[in-house]
Each structure stands twice: as C-alpha cells, then as structure tokens.
Amino acid sequence: MHDTPQESDWKAFRRMVPELRERYLGRRIPKLLAVLQDESLTPTERFWKVEERIDKEAKVLRKCLDGHSRSRMFLFIMQMRRSRMLTDEDLEPFSDELREQIQRASAI
C-alpha cells in the first residue's frame, strides 16, 4: 500500500521536519513555563512535574524525529499526525497520492 515515496515527497518531508520540531516545541515550552511559575506548587513539585513532562515530550520527539528513512517516511508522518506535530495544512507540499494515503489512514 505504501510504496517508496516519490522523490518530491521525500524532499518536502525532509525540509519540513526542522520546522515541525520547532513549532511543536514552541507550543510545549509555554506549558512548561506555566508549571515552573505555578506558585500553588512547591519548588520541588514544580521541578518534578516539569521533569516528567519533558520526559514525555522527549519520547514524542524521538518517535517522530529519530531515524527518518525514505522507506519509513509514511510511518513517521502518521506518528507526527497522532502527536499533533503535523497538521492538514502541512500536507500541502506532498503529492495528491500521498495526501490521499494519509487521509485514508487517518480515518481508520
């Protein structure tokens, strides 16, 4: 079903990965800061809560960003969508064929 992606799709994917990472982290950092500034928690509670959230986000980043290969690109795209790192708008650079595959798989 998911053959080796077209060269144009692979290039588009590789170009967008750094932007997706930065955007994802840009949405997460304010949440971490909010915990650090939460005066209802002790400093120790804030530290451990932030550490727990950072560990969780690091797992997401590793699942979505580590070890990209052309043959596994589709799997990474689907993981990014599940993690809300990749949006429908981000699919625009991809071929119609790949977008259709992603939409079908997302509907399952």
C-alpha contacts under 8 A as a table, 3 or more apart, distances in Angstrom:
res1	aa1	res2	aa2	distance
2	H	5	P	7.62
2	H	74	F	7.15
2	H	101	Q	7.81
3	D	71	S	7.72
4	T	70	R	6.80
4	T	71	S	5.48
5	P	9	D	6.22
5	P	10	W	6.29
5	P	70	R	6.82
5	P	71	S	7.27
5	P	73	M	7.57
5	P	98	L	7.78
6	Q	9	D	5.25
6	Q	10	W	6.32
7	E	10	W	5.09
7	E	11	K	6.15
8	S	11	K	5.17
8	S	12	A	6.12
8	S	94	F	7.47
8	S	95	S	7.78
9	D	12	A	5.08
9	D	13	F	6.06
9	D	93	P	7.44
9	D	94	F	5.21
9	D	95	S	6.45
9	D	98	L	7.79
10	W	13	F	5.10
10	W	14	R	6.21
10	W	70	R	6.40
10	W	73	M	7.46
11	K	14	R	5.18
11	K	15	R	6.18
12	A	15	R	5.16
12	A	16	M	6.24
12	A	93	P	6.30
12	A	94	F	6.81
13	F	16	M	5.28
13	F	17	V	6.27
13	F	73	M	7.94
14	R	17	V	5.55
14	R	18	P	7.98
15	R	18	P	6.99
15	R	19	E	7.88
16	M	19	E	5.31
16	M	20	L	6.10
17	V	20	L	5.07
17	V	21	R	6.18
17	V	65	L	7.51
18	P	21	R	5.15
18	P	22	E	6.25
19	E	22	E	5.18
19	E	23	R	6.06
20	L	23	R	5.18
20	L	24	Y	5.99
20	L	85	M	6.21
20	L	86	L	6.81
21	R	24	Y	5.16
21	R	25	L	6.17
21	R	61	L	7.69
21	R	65	L	7.90
21	R	85	M	7.46
22	E	25	L	5.20
22	E	26	G	5.87
23	R	26	G	4.89
23	R	27	R	6.41
23	R	85	M	7.88
24	Y	27	R	5.37
24	Y	28	R	6.49
24	Y	85	M	5.77
25	L	28	R	4.90
25	L	29	I	5.98
26	G	29	I	5.64
26	G	30	P	7.34
27	R	30	P	6.40
27	R	31	K	7.43
28	R	31	K	5.36
28	R	32	L	6.53
29	I	32	L	5.01
29	I	33	L	6.18
30	P	33	L	4.94
30	P	34	A	6.12
31	K	34	A	5.06
31	K	35	V	6.54
32	L	35	V	5.23
32	L	36	L	6.37
32	L	50	V	6.05
32	L	53	R	7.57
33	L	36	L	4.94
33	L	37	Q	6.15
34	A	37	Q	5.12
34	A	38	D	6.05
35	V	38	D	5.07
35	V	46	R	6.04
35	V	49	K	7.40
35	V	50	V	6.67
36	L	43	P	7.93
36	L	46	R	5.44
36	L	47	F	7.15
36	L	50	V	7.12
38	D	41	L	5.87
38	D	46	R	7.36
39	E	42	T	7.05
41	L	44	T	7.90
41	L	45	E	5.73
41	L	46	R	6.01
42	T	45	E	5.09
42	T	46	R	6.18
43	P	46	R	5.04
43	P	47	F	6.11
44	T	47	F	5.10
44	T	48	W	6.29
45	E	48	W	5.33
45	E	49	K	5.97
46	R	49	K	5.18
46	R	50	V	6.07
47	F	50	V	5.32
47	F	51	E	6.08
48	W	51	E	4.91
48	W	52	E	6.06
49	K	52	E	5.13
49	K	53	R	6.31
50	V	53	R	5.08
50	V	54	I	6.03
51	E	54	I	5.11
51	E	55	D	6.22
52	E	55	D	5.20
52	E	56	K	6.35
53	R	56	K	5.00
53	R	57	E	6.18
54	I	57	E	5.08
54	I	58	A	5.97
55	D	58	A	5.03
55	D	59	K	6.35
56	K	59	K	5.28
56	K	60	V	6.58
57	E	60	V	5.02
57	E	61	L	6.17
58	A	61	L	5.01
58	A	62	R	6.12
59	K	62	R	5.14
59	K	63	K	6.17
60	V	63	K	5.16
60	V	64	C	6.13
60	V	83	S	7.06
61	L	64	C	5.17
61	L	65	L	5.57
61	L	66	D	7.45
62	R	65	L	5.31
62	R	66	D	5.04
63	K	66	D	6.32
63	K	76	F	7.73
63	K	79	Q	7.18
64	C	76	F	5.70
64	C	77	I	7.76
64	C	79	Q	5.92
64	C	80	M	5.54
65	L	68	H	6.71
65	L	76	F	7.54
68	H	72	R	6.75
68	H	73	M	6.50
68	H	76	F	7.30
69	S	72	R	5.29
69	S	73	M	5.95
70	R	73	M	5.10
71	S	74	F	7.68
72	R	75	L	5.39
72	R	76	F	6.48
73	M	76	F	5.15
73	M	77	I	6.18
74	F	77	I	5.03
74	F	78	M	6.25
74	F	102	I	7.88
75	L	78	M	5.17
75	L	79	Q	6.22
76	F	79	Q	5.02
76	F	80	M	6.09
77	I	80	M	5.04
77	I	81	R	6.24
77	I	86	L	7.34
78	M	81	R	5.05
78	M	82	R	6.24
78	M	102	I	7.25
78	M	105	A	7.98
78	M	106	S	7.55
79	Q	82	R	5.08
79	Q	83	S	6.20
80	M	83	S	5.06
80	M	84	R	6.06
80	M	85	M	4.95
80	M	86	L	5.28
81	R	84	R	4.87
81	R	85	M	5.84
81	R	86	L	4.87
81	R	87	T	6.53
82	R	85	M	7.64
83	S	86	L	7.69
84	R	87	T	6.59
86	L	90	D	6.06
86	L	91	L	7.88
87	T	90	D	5.18
87	T	91	L	7.00
88	D	91	L	5.41
88	D	92	E	7.59
89	E	92	E	5.83
90	D	93	P	7.15
91	L	94	F	5.59
91	L	99	R	6.42
92	E	95	S	7.91
92	E	99	R	7.96
94	F	98	L	6.32
94	F	99	R	6.33
95	S	98	L	5.35
95	S	99	R	6.25
96	D	99	R	5.11
96	D	100	E	6.08
97	E	100	E	5.22
97	E	101	Q	6.33
98	L	101	Q	5.03
98	L	102	I	6.16
99	R	102	I	5.08
99	R	103	Q	6.10
100	E	103	Q	5.07
100	E	104	R	6.10
101	Q	104	R	5.19
101	Q	105	A	6.13
102	I	105	A	5.15
102	I	106	S	5.96
103	Q	106	S	5.04
103	Q	107	A	6.24
104	R	107	A	5.29
104	R	108	I	6.92
105	A	108	I	5.52
